[in-house]
Amino acid sequence: MTYPQDPNNPYGQQQYGYQQPGYPQYPGYPGYAGGPRQPQEGSGLAVGSLVCSVLGLVLCFAVGIAGIIMGHIAYGKAKRGVADGQGLALAGIIIGYCAVALNIGLLALFLGIGAIGAWS
């Protein structure tokens, strides 16, 4: 079987390292038509949410509220694909709500005990 002869290579020799003028030799990268993706943010906000929520269990409900707010922001960013840490953010939200509920319940208990003691 004969192959048609290349007009730029009349002797049929293989040319190594030769590049035809006017044709840049770049490897094709399929799937990158829109340019490179922007790097994602880390999960710092989600970690901060979890830390604040855990500290809210021990310290006061204001720290737990900060954990809830940061958790909702981090969870929204993770759902949009802007940042990582969706699971950490969700854990921060859940623990933050539990911390606030626990602190409010303990406050009500202590106020109730104080009111009962004042009546005696």
N, CA and C atoms as a LAMMPS dump frame, in Angstrom:
ITEM: TIMESTEP
0
ITEM: NUMBER OF ATOMS
360
ITEM: BOX BOUNDS ff ff ff
-5.0000000000000000e+02 5.0000000000000000e+02
-5.0000000000000000e+02 5.0000000000000000e+02
-5.0000000000000000e+02 5.0000000000000000e+02
ITEM: ATOMS id mol type element x y z
1 1 1 N 0.849 -1.163 0
2 1 2 C 0 0 0
3 1 3 C 0.899 1.232 0
4 2 1 N 0.551 2.174 -0.802
5 2 2 C 1.36 3.387 -0.878
6 2 3 C 0.604 4.533 -0.214
7 3 1 N 1.371 5.385 0.392
8 3 2 C 0.798 6.542 1.078
9 3 3 C 1.077 7.789 0.247
10 4 1 N 0.178 8.749 0.289
11 4 2 C 0.459 9.969 -0.469
12 4 3 C 1.669 10.68 0.138
13 5 1 N 2.456 11.247 -0.725
14 5 2 C 3.692 11.855 -0.276
15 5 3 C 3.421 13.27 0.248
16 6 1 N 4.068 13.584 1.365
17 6 2 C 3.95 14.904 1.982
18 6 3 C 4.756 15.892 1.158
19 7 1 N 4.16 17.005 0.691
20 7 2 C 4.926 17.956 -0.116
21 7 3 C 6.043 18.636 0.674
22 8 1 N 5.913 18.721 1.986
23 8 2 C 6.974 19.329 2.801
24 8 3 C 8.087 18.335 3.111
25 9 1 N 7.853 17.062 2.879
26 9 2 C 8.828 16.018 3.185
27 9 3 C 8.91 15.095 1.966
28 10 1 N 9.602 15.501 0.915
29 10 2 C 9.565 14.736 -0.334
30 10 3 C 10.282 13.396 -0.246
31 11 1 N 11.16 13.171 0.697
32 11 2 C 11.903 11.913 0.771
33 11 3 C 11.289 10.921 1.75
34 12 1 N 10.192 11.285 2.422
35 12 2 C 9.514 10.356 3.31
36 12 3 C 10.255 10.088 4.604
37 13 1 N 11.18 10.95 4.982
38 13 2 C 11.93 10.73 6.21
39 13 3 C 11.151 11.287 7.398
40 14 1 N 11.35 10.623 8.528
41 14 2 C 10.75 11.135 9.751
42 14 3 C 11.601 12.28 10.256
43 15 1 N 10.951 13.318 10.668
44 15 2 C 11.666 14.482 11.159
45 15 3 C 11.419 14.598 12.661
46 16 1 N 12.456 14.529 13.41
47 16 2 C 12.359 14.612 14.862
48 16 3 C 12.682 16.027 15.313
49 17 1 N 11.82 16.589 16.137
50 17 2 C 12.068 17.906 16.695
51 17 3 C 11.863 19.038 15.707
52 18 1 N 11.334 18.73 14.555
53 18 2 C 11.105 19.77 13.557
54 18 3 C 9.68 20.264 13.683
55 19 1 N 9.52 21.572 13.587
56 19 2 C 8.199 22.174 13.696
57 19 3 C 7.948 23.003 12.453
58 20 1 N 6.815 22.812 11.851
59 20 2 C 6.486 23.583 10.665
60 20 3 C 6.245 25.035 11.052
61 21 1 N 6.705 25.956 10.256
62 21 2 C 6.49 27.368 10.589
63 21 3 C 5.006 27.72 10.544
64 22 1 N 4.584 28.516 11.518
65 22 2 C 3.195 28.957 11.548
66 22 3 C 2.288 28.071 12.376
67 23 1 N 2.776 26.92 12.808
68 23 2 C 1.961 26.009 13.601
69 23 3 C 2.637 25.789 14.958
70 24 1 N 2.154 26.431 16.001
71 24 2 C 2.786 26.21 17.309
72 24 3 C 2.531 24.779 17.782
73 25 1 N 3.494 24.247 18.452
74 25 2 C 3.416 22.859 18.894
75 25 3 C 3.039 22.82 20.373
76 26 1 N 1.748 22.928 20.653
77 26 2 C 1.233 22.898 22.017
78 26 3 C 0.391 21.644 22.184
79 27 1 N 0.516 21 23.315
80 27 2 C -0.352 19.843 23.543
81 27 3 C -1.782 20.302 23.798
82 28 1 N -2.72 19.537 23.337
83 28 2 C -4.118 19.878 23.542
84 28 3 C -4.592 19.485 24.937
85 29 1 N -5.351 20.361 25.548
86 29 2 C -5.912 20.087 26.863
87 29 3 C -7.424 20.134 26.757
88 30 1 N -8.064 18.992 26.55
89 30 2 C -9.523 19.013 26.439
90 30 3 C -10.154 19.329 27.791
91 31 1 N -11.252 20.064 27.751
92 31 2 C -11.97 20.394 28.969
93 31 3 C -11.552 21.716 29.581
94 32 1 N -10.603 22.411 28.98
95 32 2 C -10.159 23.688 29.512
96 32 3 C -10.516 24.819 28.561
97 33 1 N -11.685 24.768 28
98 33 2 C -12.055 25.769 27.016
99 33 3 C -12.259 27.144 27.647
100 34 1 N -12.739 27.2 28.88
101 34 2 C -13.01 28.475 29.525
102 34 3 C -11.834 29.03 30.284
103 35 1 N -10.699 28.434 30.196
104 35 2 C -9.541 28.908 30.937
105 35 3 C -9.388 28.134 32.236
106 36 1 N -8.348 28.428 32.969
107 36 2 C -8.13 27.681 34.214
108 36 3 C -9.149 28.065 35.28
109 37 1 N -9.473 27.102 36.124
110 37 2 C -10.427 27.345 37.212
111 37 3 C -9.749 28.146 38.311
112 38 1 N -10.545 28.929 38.988
113 38 2 C -10.037 29.665 40.136
114 38 3 C -9.831 28.696 41.292
115 39 1 N -8.778 28.881 42.078
116 39 2 C -8.573 27.968 43.201
117 39 3 C -9.657 28.158 44.255
118 40 1 N -10.05 27.049 44.861
119 40 2 C -11.081 27.114 45.888
120 40 3 C -10.492 27.623 47.196
121 41 1 N -11.365 28.268 47.96
122 41 2 C -10.962 28.679 49.291
123 41 3 C -10.831 27.436 50.156
124 42 1 N -10.087 27.576 51.211
125 42 2 C -9.952 26.472 52.155
126 42 3 C -11.187 26.347 53.02
127 43 1 N -11.082 25.562 54.05
128 43 2 C -12.21 25.352 54.941
129 43 3 C -11.988 26.069 56.27
130 44 1 N -11.318 27.208 56.24
131 44 2 C -11.018 27.944 57.467
132 44 3 C -12.255 28.446 58.179
133 45 1 N -13.232 28.928 57.426
134 45 2 C -14.46 29.413 58.033
135 45 3 C -15.251 28.27 58.656
136 46 1 N -15.236 27.121 58.025
137 46 2 C -15.938 25.958 58.571
138 46 3 C -15.259 25.458 59.848
139 47 1 N -13.933 25.468 59.859
140 47 2 C -13.204 25.054 61.064
141 47 3 C -13.458 26.049 62.191
142 48 1 N -13.455 27.34 61.855
143 48 2 C -13.762 28.359 62.859
144 48 3 C -15.162 28.2 63.423
145 49 1 N -16.102 27.828 62.58
146 49 2 C -17.466 27.582 63.03
147 49 3 C -17.519 26.427 64.015
148 50 1 N -16.818 25.364 63.698
149 50 2 C -16.818 24.193 64.58
150 50 3 C -16.151 24.512 65.92
151 51 1 N -15.045 25.249 65.874
152 51 2 C -14.341 25.602 67.108
153 51 3 C -15.208 26.506 67.979
154 52 1 N -15.833 27.51 67.376
155 52 2 C -16.697 28.401 68.146
156 52 3 C -17.903 27.666 68.726
157 53 1 N -18.444 26.745 67.973
158 53 2 C -19.601 26.002 68.465
159 53 3 C -19.239 25.103 69.637
160 54 1 N -18.082 24.455 69.559
161 54 2 C -17.646 23.605 70.671
162 54 3 C -17.338 24.462 71.895
163 55 1 N -16.69 25.602 71.68
164 55 2 C -16.427 26.502 72.802
165 55 3 C -17.722 27.087 73.364
166 56 1 N -18.731 27.208 72.532
167 56 2 C -20.031 27.686 72.992
168 56 3 C -20.693 26.724 73.96
169 57 1 N -20.346 25.445 73.895
170 57 2 C -20.854 24.482 74.87
171 57 3 C -20.32 24.778 76.265
172 58 1 N -19.092 25.278 76.327
173 58 2 C -18.412 25.471 77.607
174 58 3 C -18.516 26.913 78.098
175 59 1 N -18.333 27.879 77.201
176 59 2 C -18.218 29.273 77.631
177 59 3 C -19.578 29.952 77.788
178 60 1 N -20.133 30.436 76.693
179 60 2 C -21.426 31.116 76.763
180 60 3 C -22.13 30.992 75.42
181 61 1 N -23.389 31.376 75.404
182 61 2 C -24.158 31.174 74.174
183 61 3 C -23.764 32.164 73.08
184 62 1 N -23.108 33.288 73.427
185 62 2 C -22.688 34.25 72.397
186 62 3 C -21.642 33.632 71.467
187 63 1 N -20.744 32.819 71.995
188 63 2 C -19.744 32.151 71.169
189 63 3 C -20.423 31.104 70.287
190 64 1 N -21.439 30.445 70.808
191 64 2 C -22.206 29.487 70.015
192 64 3 C -22.948 30.153 68.878
193 65 1 N -23.456 31.362 69.113
194 65 2 C -24.147 32.102 68.061
195 65 3 C -23.157 32.488 66.961
196 66 1 N -21.943 32.878 67.348
197 66 2 C -20.914 33.182 66.346
198 66 3 C -20.597 31.937 65.511
199 67 1 N -20.557 30.78 66.163
200 67 2 C -20.323 29.529 65.444
201 67 3 C -21.444 29.205 64.463
202 68 1 N -22.677 29.497 64.867
203 68 2 C -23.821 29.249 63.983
204 68 3 C -23.746 30.152 62.756
205 69 1 N -23.446 31.418 62.97
206 69 2 C -23.38 32.37 61.85
207 69 3 C -22.261 31.981 60.887
208 70 1 N -21.081 31.696 61.436
209 70 2 C -19.969 31.298 60.564
210 70 3 C -20.278 29.987 59.853
211 71 1 N -20.974 29.074 60.534
212 71 2 C -21.335 27.801 59.917
213 71 3 C -22.273 27.97 58.732
214 72 1 N -23.254 28.87 58.875
215 72 2 C -24.179 29.102 57.766
216 72 3 C -23.46 29.744 56.574
217 73 1 N -22.551 30.665 56.847
218 73 2 C -21.8 31.293 55.756
219 73 3 C -20.915 30.264 55.054
220 74 1 N -20.196 29.447 55.845
221 74 2 C -19.311 28.431 55.264
222 74 3 C -20.1 27.37 54.508
223 75 1 N -21.263 27 55.027
224 75 2 C -22.091 25.988 54.357
225 75 3 C -22.6 26.515 53.013
226 76 1 N -22.99 27.792 52.981
227 76 2 C -23.443 28.385 51.721
228 76 3 C -22.329 28.437 50.687
229 77 1 N -21.121 28.793 51.125
230 77 2 C -19.99 28.82 50.194
231 77 3 C -19.654 27.426 49.688
232 78 1 N -19.752 26.444 50.572
233 78 2 C -19.452 25.07 50.159
234 78 3 C -20.51 24.538 49.193
235 79 1 N -21.758 24.9 49.393
236 79 2 C -22.824 24.451 48.485
237 79 3 C -22.662 25.062 47.092
238 80 1 N -22.166 26.303 47.03
239 80 2 C -21.938 26.949 45.732
240 80 3 C -20.673 26.451 45.061
241 81 1 N -19.824 25.745 45.801
242 81 2 C -18.583 25.246 45.238
243 81 3 C -17.443 26.235 45.323
244 82 1 N -17.595 27.273 46.121
245 82 2 C -16.56 28.294 46.253
246 82 3 C -15.497 27.845 47.259
247 83 1 N -15.913 27.102 48.274
248 83 2 C -14.987 26.703 49.344
249 83 3 C -15.204 25.231 49.677
250 84 1 N -14.298 24.722 50.487
251 84 2 C -14.401 23.343 50.965
252 84 3 C -15.001 23.339 52.366
253 85 1 N -15.228 22.155 52.907
254 85 2 C -15.621 22.018 54.304
255 85 3 C -17.108 22.028 54.56
256 86 1 N -17.882 21.437 53.67
257 86 2 C -19.329 21.428 53.86
258 86 3 C -19.722 20.621 55.095
259 87 1 N -19.06 19.513 55.328
260 87 2 C -19.37 18.684 56.493
261 87 3 C -18.983 19.361 57.794
262 88 1 N -17.831 20.022 57.807
263 88 2 C -17.417 20.749 59.006
264 88 3 C -18.386 21.886 59.312
265 89 1 N -18.832 22.579 58.281
266 89 2 C -19.777 23.679 58.479
267 89 3 C -21.095 23.158 59.03
268 90 1 N -21.564 22.045 58.515
269 90 2 C -22.812 21.466 59.011
270 90 3 C -22.667 21.018 60.456
271 91 1 N -21.528 20.435 60.797
272 91 2 C -21.287 20.042 62.186
273 91 3 C -21.234 21.267 63.089
274 92 1 N -20.628 22.348 62.618
275 92 2 C -20.588 23.581 63.395
276 92 3 C -21.972 24.155 63.625
277 93 1 N -22.825 24.083 62.627
278 93 2 C -24.199 24.578 62.768
279 93 3 C -24.956 23.753 63.8
280 94 1 N -24.882 22.446 63.684
281 94 2 C -25.627 21.566 64.593
282 94 3 C -25.135 21.727 66.028
283 95 1 N -23.83 21.693 66.221
284 95 2 C -23.286 21.826 67.568
285 95 3 C -23.568 23.221 68.12
286 96 1 N -23.542 24.231 67.264
287 96 2 C -23.847 25.59 67.71
288 96 3 C -25.27 25.723 68.21
289 97 1 N -26.222 25.152 67.484
290 97 2 C -27.615 25.191 67.946
291 97 3 C -27.784 24.409 69.251
292 98 1 N -27.111 23.284 69.356
293 98 2 C -27.177 22.515 70.611
294 98 3 C -26.557 23.303 71.763
295 99 1 N -25.465 24.012 71.514
296 99 2 C -24.81 24.802 72.551
297 99 3 C -25.71 25.933 73.023
298 100 1 N -26.354 26.625 72.09
299 100 2 C -27.247 27.723 72.469
300 100 3 C -28.438 27.181 73.253
301 101 1 N -29.02 26.078 72.795
302 101 2 C -30.16 25.491 73.513
303 101 3 C -29.75 25.029 74.914
304 102 1 N -28.571 24.423 75.033
305 102 2 C -28.097 23.965 76.331
306 102 3 C -27.851 25.142 77.277
307 103 1 N -27.241 26.197 76.772
308 103 2 C -26.981 27.364 77.612
309 103 3 C -28.271 28.062 78.041
310 104 1 N -29.235 28.157 77.15
311 104 2 C -30.515 28.764 77.522
312 104 3 C -31.236 27.878 78.534
313 105 1 N -31.197 26.56 78.334
314 105 2 C -31.813 25.648 79.306
315 105 3 C -31.158 25.735 80.679
316 106 1 N -29.82 25.809 80.718
317 106 2 C -29.124 25.942 82.006
318 106 3 C -29.428 27.279 82.671
319 107 1 N -29.535 28.336 81.882
320 107 2 C -29.89 29.642 82.43
321 107 3 C -31.29 29.604 83.044
322 108 1 N -32.229 28.989 82.333
323 108 2 C -33.591 28.868 82.869
324 108 3 C -33.602 28.02 84.14
325 109 1 N -32.807 26.963 84.169
326 109 2 C -32.739 26.11 85.365
327 109 3 C -32.188 26.882 86.557
328 110 1 N -31.114 27.616 86.359
329 110 2 C -30.514 28.374 87.457
330 110 3 C -31.433 29.501 87.925
331 111 1 N -32.116 30.164 86.996
332 111 2 C -33.067 31.198 87.395
333 111 3 C -34.247 30.591 88.151
334 112 1 N -34.674 29.4 87.731
335 112 2 C -35.765 28.718 88.435
336 112 3 C -35.352 28.313 89.835
337 113 1 N -34.144 27.785 89.977
338 113 2 C -33.653 27.398 91.3
339 113 3 C -33.511 28.629 92.183
340 114 1 N -33.042 29.727 91.594
341 114 2 C -32.912 30.971 92.377
342 114 3 C -34.261 31.517 92.796
343 115 1 N -35.247 31.418 91.919
344 115 2 C -36.597 31.921 92.273
345 115 3 C -37.217 31.052 93.351
346 116 1 N -37.018 29.751 93.293
347 116 2 C -37.562 28.864 94.32
348 116 3 C -36.881 29.127 95.66
349 117 1 N -35.57 29.359 95.61
350 117 2 C -34.836 29.65 96.843
351 117 3 C -35.209 30.985 97.448
352 118 1 N -35.609 31.941 96.628
353 118 2 C -35.987 33.249 97.144
354 118 3 C -37.363 33.213 97.814
355 119 1 N -38.228 32.306 97.439
356 119 2 C -39.548 32.2 98.029
357 119 3 C -39.483 31.57 99.415
358 120 1 N -38.459 30.81 99.667
359 120 2 C -38.373 30.09 100.95
360 120 3 C -38.059 30.998 102.09
